[in-house]
Amino acid sequence: MEELTFVQRVAVWILPVLFAITVHEVAHGWVARMLGDNTAARLGRLSLNPLHHIDPVGTLLVPGVLLALGGFIFGWAKPVPVDFGKLRNPKRDMALVAIAGPAANFLMAIAWALVARLASFIDFDYVSVPLGLMGIAGIVINIVLMLLNLLPIPPLDGGRIATSFLPPKLAIKFSQIEPYGFFILLALIATGGLSMILGFPIYAMQRLLFGFAGL
């Protein structure tokens, strides 16, 4: 998308980013409600309205700056509140609630691949080109968010999943990393470690879906 202006890139990326982040959070709350915790529903956080989930920094500022710089694009929304103590089986259900977000991103990546494939059959450039670019953006952002969130670093979803599988004493010690999780992530980004860890998985999954989309 190097030939696009910044405004055009924003127009292409804004819907995929908003959907990726919003549906990710709603999926957490929806699964939590199924497993006994109605907190997110009670607070009105199961809405697909992005305004209920937007974090000014994580949803708008960070993705916007990264998009302008042409770098690794990611972001976050306001976390959906989950009271793990209200889950019917807290240790097991914590993992199920956590995996719901990345699973939603994977399904959205497939959906955007279908959009990109559909665009190739539209014989009208003013529709097919932006729709195709939006499909590509949807694949990219959802695969990145899925794999990023699966890293075993609290409070990322992968950290929650890892905690649920650890013995109680180790789980308590591991969860104490949570206040430093964001700084660990920033350090990985700054040192290039994140690209080393996620580079190939992101490339492989994106190529698979690009092939499915006929790109």
SULNOR-V149851 format. One record per residue. RES is the residue in one small letter. PHI is phi as a letter, one per 20 degrees, with the letter a starting at -180 (none if undefined). BURIAL is # if it has 24 or more other C-alpha atoms within 12 Angstrom, else .. D_FIRST is the distance of its C-alpha to the first C-alpha in Angstrom with 1 decimal. Layout:
# SULNOR-V149851
res=RES phi=PHI burial=BURIAL d_first=D_FIRST
res=RES phi=PHI burial=BURIAL d_first=D_FIRST
This chain:
# SULNOR-V149851
res=m phi=none burial=. d_first=0.0
res=e phi=f burial=. d_first=3.8
res=e phi=f burial=. d_first=5.5
res=l phi=e burial=. d_first=5.7
res=t phi=f burial=. d_first=8.9
res=f phi=f burial=. d_first=10.0
res=v phi=f burial=. d_first=12.0
res=q phi=f burial=. d_first=9.4
res=r phi=f burial=# d_first=7.5
res=v phi=f burial=# d_first=11.1
res=a phi=f burial=. d_first=12.0
res=v phi=f burial=# d_first=9.6
res=w phi=e burial=# d_first=10.7
res=i phi=f burial=# d_first=14.3
res=l phi=f burial=# d_first=16.0
res=p phi=g burial=# d_first=14.9
res=v phi=f burial=# d_first=15.8
res=l phi=f burial=# d_first=19.0
res=f phi=f burial=# d_first=20.1
res=a phi=g burial=# d_first=19.4
res=i phi=f burial=# d_first=21.6
res=t phi=f burial=# d_first=24.1
res=v phi=f burial=# d_first=24.9
res=h phi=g burial=# d_first=25.2
res=e phi=f burial=# d_first=27.9
res=v phi=f burial=# d_first=29.6
res=a phi=f burial=# d_first=29.9
res=h phi=g burial=# d_first=31.8
res=g phi=f burial=# d_first=34.2
res=w phi=f burial=# d_first=34.7
res=v phi=f burial=# d_first=35.8
res=a phi=g burial=# d_first=37.9
res=r phi=f burial=# d_first=39.7
res=m phi=f burial=. d_first=40.4
res=l phi=e burial=# d_first=41.9
res=g phi=o burial=# d_first=44.1
res=d phi=d burial=# d_first=42.3
res=n phi=e burial=# d_first=41.9
res=t phi=g burial=# d_first=40.7
res=a phi=f burial=# d_first=37.2
res=a phi=f burial=# d_first=38.5
res=r phi=f burial=. d_first=41.3
res=l phi=e burial=. d_first=38.9
res=g phi=m burial=. d_first=36.7
res=r phi=e burial=# d_first=33.7
res=l phi=e burial=# d_first=33.3
res=s phi=f burial=# d_first=31.6
res=l phi=e burial=. d_first=28.1
res=n phi=f burial=. d_first=27.9
res=p phi=g burial=# d_first=25.2
res=l phi=f burial=. d_first=27.5
res=h phi=f burial=# d_first=30.0
res=h phi=c burial=# d_first=27.7
res=i phi=f burial=# d_first=25.5
res=d phi=d burial=. d_first=26.0
res=p phi=g burial=. d_first=25.2
res=v phi=e burial=. d_first=24.1
res=g phi=f burial=# d_first=22.6
res=t phi=e burial=# d_first=20.9
res=l phi=d burial=# d_first=19.8
res=l phi=f burial=. d_first=20.2
res=v phi=f burial=. d_first=19.0
res=p phi=f burial=# d_first=15.7
res=g phi=f burial=# d_first=15.1
res=v phi=f burial=. d_first=16.0
res=l phi=f burial=. d_first=14.0
res=l phi=f burial=# d_first=10.8
res=a phi=f burial=. d_first=11.8
res=l phi=e burial=. d_first=12.6
res=g phi=m burial=. d_first=9.5
res=g phi=d burial=. d_first=12.2
res=f phi=f burial=# d_first=13.9
res=i phi=e burial=# d_first=13.6
res=f phi=b burial=# d_first=16.9
res=g phi=a burial=# d_first=19.5
res=w phi=b burial=# d_first=22.8
res=a phi=d burial=# d_first=25.1
res=k phi=f burial=# d_first=28.8
res=p phi=g burial=# d_first=30.5
res=v phi=f burial=# d_first=32.5
res=p phi=f burial=# d_first=36.1
res=v phi=c burial=# d_first=37.9
res=d phi=e burial=# d_first=41.6
res=f phi=f burial=# d_first=42.0
res=g phi=f burial=. d_first=45.7
res=k phi=e burial=. d_first=45.7
res=l phi=f burial=# d_first=44.1
res=r phi=f burial=. d_first=46.7
res=n phi=c burial=. d_first=46.0
res=p phi=g burial=# d_first=44.2
res=k phi=f burial=# d_first=43.5
res=r phi=f burial=. d_first=42.2
res=d phi=f burial=# d_first=40.5
res=m phi=g burial=# d_first=38.6
res=a phi=f burial=# d_first=36.6
res=l phi=f burial=# d_first=36.1
res=v phi=f burial=# d_first=34.9
res=a phi=f burial=# d_first=32.5
res=i phi=f burial=# d_first=31.0
res=a phi=f burial=# d_first=30.4
res=g phi=f burial=# d_first=27.3
res=p phi=g burial=# d_first=25.4
res=a phi=f burial=# d_first=26.8
res=a phi=f burial=# d_first=25.3
res=n phi=f burial=# d_first=21.8
res=f phi=f burial=# d_first=22.4
res=l phi=f burial=# d_first=23.5
res=m phi=f burial=# d_first=20.6
res=a phi=f burial=# d_first=18.2
res=i phi=f burial=# d_first=20.3
res=a phi=f burial=# d_first=20.3
res=w phi=f burial=# d_first=16.5
res=a phi=f burial=# d_first=16.6
res=l phi=f burial=# d_first=19.2
res=v phi=f burial=# d_first=17.2
res=a phi=f burial=# d_first=14.4
res=r phi=f burial=# d_first=17.4
res=l phi=f burial=# d_first=19.1
res=a phi=g burial=# d_first=16.2
res=s phi=f burial=# d_first=16.8
res=f phi=e burial=. d_first=20.3
res=i phi=e burial=. d_first=19.8
res=d phi=e burial=. d_first=20.5
res=f phi=b burial=. d_first=19.2
res=d phi=g burial=. d_first=15.7
res=y phi=f burial=. d_first=15.9
res=v phi=d burial=. d_first=16.3
res=s phi=f burial=. d_first=14.7
res=v phi=f burial=# d_first=11.2
res=p phi=f burial=# d_first=10.8
res=l phi=f burial=# d_first=13.0
res=g phi=f burial=# d_first=11.2
res=l phi=f burial=# d_first=7.8
res=m phi=f burial=# d_first=10.5
res=g phi=f burial=# d_first=12.3
res=i phi=f burial=# d_first=9.7
res=a phi=f burial=# d_first=9.5
res=g phi=f burial=# d_first=13.2
res=i phi=f burial=# d_first=13.8
res=v phi=f burial=# d_first=12.2
res=i phi=f burial=# d_first=14.0
res=n phi=f burial=# d_first=17.2
res=i phi=f burial=# d_first=17.6
res=v phi=f burial=# d_first=17.1
res=l phi=f burial=# d_first=19.6
res=m phi=f burial=# d_first=21.9
res=l phi=f burial=# d_first=22.3
res=l phi=f burial=# d_first=22.4
res=n phi=f burial=# d_first=25.1
res=l phi=e burial=# d_first=27.1
res=l phi=f burial=# d_first=27.8
res=p phi=f burial=# d_first=31.6
res=i phi=c burial=# d_first=31.5
res=p phi=f burial=# d_first=33.4
res=p phi=e burial=# d_first=32.4
res=l phi=f burial=# d_first=29.3
res=d phi=g burial=# d_first=30.1
res=g phi=f burial=# d_first=30.7
res=g phi=f burial=# d_first=33.3
res=r phi=f burial=# d_first=35.0
res=i phi=f burial=# d_first=35.1
res=a phi=f burial=# d_first=36.5
res=t phi=g burial=# d_first=39.1
res=s phi=f burial=# d_first=40.3
res=f phi=e burial=. d_first=41.2
res=l phi=e burial=. d_first=42.9
res=p phi=g burial=. d_first=46.7
res=p phi=g burial=. d_first=47.6
res=k phi=f burial=. d_first=48.5
res=l phi=f burial=. d_first=45.4
res=a phi=f burial=. d_first=43.2
res=i phi=f burial=. d_first=44.7
res=k phi=f burial=. d_first=44.1
res=f phi=f burial=# d_first=40.5
res=s phi=f burial=# d_first=39.8
res=q phi=f burial=. d_first=41.0
res=i phi=f burial=. d_first=37.8
res=e phi=g burial=# d_first=36.0
res=p phi=f burial=. d_first=36.4
res=y phi=d burial=. d_first=34.7
res=g phi=g burial=# d_first=31.9
res=f phi=f burial=. d_first=29.2
res=f phi=f burial=. d_first=30.3
res=i phi=f burial=. d_first=30.2
res=l phi=f burial=# d_first=26.6
res=l phi=f burial=. d_first=25.8
res=a phi=f burial=. d_first=27.8
res=l phi=f burial=. d_first=25.9
res=i phi=f burial=. d_first=22.5
res=a phi=f burial=. d_first=24.1
res=t phi=e burial=. d_first=25.7
res=g phi=n burial=. d_first=22.9
res=g phi=f burial=. d_first=25.1
res=l phi=f burial=# d_first=22.8
res=s phi=f burial=# d_first=20.2
res=m phi=f burial=. d_first=23.3
res=i phi=f burial=. d_first=24.5
res=l phi=d burial=# d_first=21.5
res=g phi=g burial=. d_first=19.2
res=f phi=f burial=. d_first=20.7
res=p phi=g burial=. d_first=21.4
res=i phi=f burial=# d_first=17.8
res=y phi=f burial=. d_first=16.6
res=a phi=f burial=. d_first=19.5
res=m phi=f burial=# d_first=19.2
res=q phi=f burial=# d_first=15.5
res=r phi=f burial=. d_first=16.3
res=l phi=f burial=. d_first=19.3
res=l phi=f burial=# d_first=17.6
res=f phi=f burial=# d_first=14.9
res=g phi=f burial=. d_first=18.0
res=f phi=f burial=. d_first=19.7
res=a phi=e burial=# d_first=17.1
res=g phi=m burial=. d_first=17.3
res=l phi=e burial=. d_first=13.8
